[in-house]
Amino acid sequence: MKCVVVNQPGGPEVLALNEAELPELMPGEIRVAVETVGVNYWDIMQRKGLVPLPANRIPGVEGAG
């Protein structure tokens, strides 16, 4: 899958387009093909390093598929 990662805190210039393996689904989970994502304040705070990113460094908490 294609994803945007944050390799270091900073402005929009720290965002990088990467390829990543699709994670395995756990029992009771489904996979959604994301068509649209929103960028909100939480995402900006993650990019700036003011709130933690997940271990995979992929920001984002909302999307539509």
Secondary structure, 3 states (H helix, E strand, C coil): CEEEEECCCCCHHHEEEEECCCCCCCCCCCCCCCCEECCCHHHHHHHHCCCCCCCCCCCCCCEEC
